[in-house]
Amino acid sequence: MTTERKLNGIWNAERILHEYLYFSHHTQHFKKIDHTDDSPNGIRIRRFDAVLKAYGKDVSDFCENGWIISQACSQERIDELRQLLSQFSDDYTIQRLLNHPRTFRNDRDIRYMFRVLFEYRVALYKVEDFWSGHMEGTQSVALAYYTTRQLYENHIKEVCELIDKLLVLLMGDDFERSFTEEELLPFGYPDITDDELRHMIVDNF
């Protein structure tokens, strides 16, 4: 009995953020979409282009900055952002700055914070992705792999997740909704499931 083929993936702000990280680390920013490129990376780029179109964005803006955020960030998001940030310090000066009405008063503050946090997150992503492509090694390499993976799981992963929460909030109001892959097909989303894409990536090694 064969499993029915389904496009059942969901795209939301978190998934878009992870694509930002992937393209910032693994590829040069692409300048043009090749809609005939059926390579795994070409399909991934075409997916990304379709998703951004669904959110009313243009991939050329991503090519310029490496990320795209909304023009508007609701007060609810700002309040949640302040609450998250307040967990990291009980210093009076920091708390005063954090709760000052002028902090985050304009979109420039949001853009600046997103940019520096995103750069920091890209550095963490490189740590997270360090062992990608390492197929084999000596026993000492195996020990190094095990040790660093444990360090990541026990210490760094939680930091990544917290930074991701901050970045998703900073992405703003335009990314509040989510899309199914079926909904993305009219925007040019390739009719290829996640499993099919994974198989293509393995076959291309």
C-alpha positions as CSV (number, residue, x, y, z in Angstrom):
1,M,0.0,0.0,0.0
2,T,1.5,3.3,-1.1
3,T,1.3,6.5,0.9
4,E,-0.8,9.2,-0.8
5,R,1.4,12.0,-2.0
6,K,0.4,15.3,-0.4
7,L,1.7,18.9,-0.3
8,N,1.0,19.3,3.4
9,G,3.7,21.7,4.6
10,I,3.0,25.0,6.4
11,W,4.9,28.2,5.9
12,N,5.0,30.8,8.7
13,A,7.4,33.4,10.2
14,E,9.5,30.8,11.9
15,R,10.0,28.8,8.7
16,I,10.8,32.0,6.7
17,L,13.4,32.9,9.4
18,H,15.1,29.6,9.0
19,E,15.2,30.1,5.2
20,Y,16.9,33.5,5.8
21,L,19.5,31.7,7.9
22,Y,20.0,28.9,5.3
23,F,20.5,31.3,2.4
24,S,22.7,33.6,4.4
25,H,25.0,30.7,5.3
26,H,24.8,28.3,2.4
27,T,24.5,30.4,-0.8
28,Q,25.4,33.7,-2.2
29,H,22.3,36.0,-2.4
30,F,20.7,35.2,-5.7
31,K,20.0,38.1,-7.9
32,K,17.5,36.4,-10.3
33,I,15.0,33.6,-10.0
34,D,15.5,30.9,-12.6
35,H,12.0,29.2,-12.9
36,T,13.4,26.4,-15.0
37,D,16.0,25.4,-12.3
38,D,15.0,22.0,-11.0
39,S,18.1,21.4,-8.9
40,P,17.4,21.0,-5.2
41,N,18.8,24.5,-4.5
42,G,16.8,26.0,-7.5
43,I,13.6,24.5,-6.1
44,R,14.4,25.8,-2.7
45,I,14.9,29.3,-4.1
46,R,11.7,29.1,-6.2
47,R,9.8,28.0,-3.0
48,F,11.2,31.0,-1.2
49,D,10.3,33.4,-4.0
50,A,6.7,32.1,-4.0
51,V,6.4,32.4,-0.2
52,L,7.6,36.0,-0.2
53,K,5.1,36.8,-3.0
54,A,2.3,35.4,-0.9
55,Y,3.3,37.7,1.9
56,G,3.4,40.7,-0.5
57,K,7.2,40.8,-0.5
58,D,9.8,40.8,-3.3
59,V,12.8,38.5,-3.3
60,S,14.9,41.4,-4.6
61,D,14.6,43.0,-1.2
62,F,16.0,39.8,0.3
63,C,18.9,39.9,-2.2
64,E,19.7,43.4,-1.0
65,N,19.5,42.9,2.8
66,G,19.5,39.1,3.4
67,W,16.2,39.5,5.2
68,I,12.8,41.3,5.0
69,I,10.7,42.7,7.8
70,S,7.4,44.5,8.0
71,Q,6.9,48.2,8.0
72,A,4.6,47.9,11.0
73,C,5.1,46.1,14.3
74,S,2.1,46.1,16.6
75,Q,2.1,47.2,20.2
76,E,1.3,43.7,21.3
77,R,4.5,42.5,19.6
78,I,6.5,45.3,21.2
79,D,5.1,44.4,24.6
80,E,6.0,40.7,24.1
81,L,9.5,41.8,22.9
82,R,10.0,43.9,26.0
83,Q,8.8,41.0,28.2
84,L,11.3,38.5,26.6
85,L,14.2,40.9,26.8
86,S,13.5,41.8,30.4
87,Q,14.3,38.2,31.4
88,F,18.0,38.6,30.5
89,S,18.9,41.4,33.0
90,D,17.8,42.8,36.3
91,D,20.1,45.7,36.0
92,Y,18.2,49.0,36.7
93,T,19.7,50.9,33.8
94,I,18.9,48.2,31.3
95,Q,15.4,47.8,32.6
96,R,14.8,51.5,32.5
97,L,16.0,51.7,28.9
98,L,13.9,48.7,28.0
99,N,10.7,50.2,29.4
100,H,11.4,53.7,28.2
101,P,8.6,54.9,25.9
102,R,11.1,56.0,23.3
103,T,12.7,52.6,22.9
104,F,11.2,50.9,19.8
105,R,9.3,54.0,19.0
106,N,10.0,53.8,15.3
107,D,10.7,51.2,12.7
108,R,14.4,52.2,12.6
109,D,14.9,50.8,16.1
110,I,13.2,47.6,15.0
111,R,15.4,47.3,11.9
112,Y,18.6,47.9,13.8
113,M,17.7,45.4,16.5
114,F,16.7,42.8,13.9
115,R,19.9,43.3,11.9
116,V,22.3,42.8,14.8
117,L,20.3,39.9,16.3
118,F,20.1,38.3,12.9
119,E,23.9,38.6,12.4
120,Y,24.4,37.0,15.8
121,R,21.9,34.3,14.9
122,V,23.8,33.6,11.7
123,A,26.9,33.0,13.7
124,L,25.0,30.5,15.9
125,Y,23.7,28.9,12.8
126,K,27.2,28.2,11.6
127,V,27.9,26.4,14.9
128,E,24.6,24.5,14.6
129,D,25.5,23.5,11.0
130,F,29.2,22.9,11.6
131,W,29.1,19.1,11.1
132,S,27.0,19.2,8.0
133,G,28.8,17.4,5.2
134,H,31.2,15.5,7.5
135,M,30.7,12.0,6.3
136,E,33.4,10.1,8.3
137,G,36.4,10.6,10.5
138,T,38.8,9.1,13.0
139,Q,37.7,8.0,16.5
140,S,39.0,11.3,17.9
141,V,36.8,13.2,15.3
142,A,33.8,11.0,16.5
143,L,34.5,12.1,20.1
144,A,34.8,15.7,19.0
145,Y,31.4,15.4,17.2
146,Y,29.7,13.8,20.2
147,T,31.1,16.4,22.7
148,T,30.2,19.4,20.6
149,R,26.7,18.1,19.8
150,Q,26.1,17.6,23.5
151,L,27.3,21.1,24.2
152,Y,25.0,22.4,21.5
153,E,22.0,20.5,22.7
154,N,22.5,21.4,26.4
155,H,23.5,25.0,26.1
156,I,23.4,26.6,22.6
157,K,20.1,25.3,21.3
158,E,18.1,27.1,23.9
159,V,19.9,30.4,23.1
160,C,19.1,29.8,19.4
161,E,15.4,29.3,20.2
162,L,15.2,32.5,22.3
163,I,16.9,34.5,19.6
164,D,14.5,33.1,17.0
165,K,11.5,34.2,19.2
166,L,12.9,37.7,19.3
167,L,13.5,37.8,15.5
168,V,10.1,36.5,14.7
169,L,8.5,39.3,16.8
170,L,10.7,41.9,15.1
171,M,9.7,40.6,11.6
172,G,6.4,42.4,12.3
173,D,2.7,42.3,11.5
174,D,2.9,41.1,7.9
175,F,4.1,37.7,8.9
176,E,1.4,36.9,11.4
177,R,-0.5,34.6,9.2
178,S,0.6,31.2,7.8
179,F,0.1,29.6,4.4
180,T,-0.3,25.9,3.4
181,E,1.7,24.7,0.4
182,E,-1.5,24.3,-1.5
183,E,-2.3,27.9,-1.0
184,L,1.2,28.8,-2.3
185,L,0.8,27.0,-5.7
186,P,-0.8,30.0,-7.5
187,F,2.3,32.1,-6.5
188,G,4.6,29.7,-8.3
189,Y,5.4,27.3,-5.5
190,P,7.0,24.1,-7.0
191,D,4.7,21.1,-6.8
192,I,7.3,19.1,-4.9
193,T,6.8,17.8,-1.3
194,D,9.4,18.1,1.5
195,D,10.1,14.4,1.3
196,E,10.7,14.5,-2.5
197,L,13.1,17.5,-2.0
198,R,15.0,15.6,0.7
199,H,15.4,12.6,-1.6
200,M,16.7,14.9,-4.4
201,I,19.3,16.4,-2.0
202,V,20.5,12.9,-1.0
203,D,20.7,11.8,-4.6
204,N,22.8,14.8,-5.5
205,F,25.5,14.0,-3.0
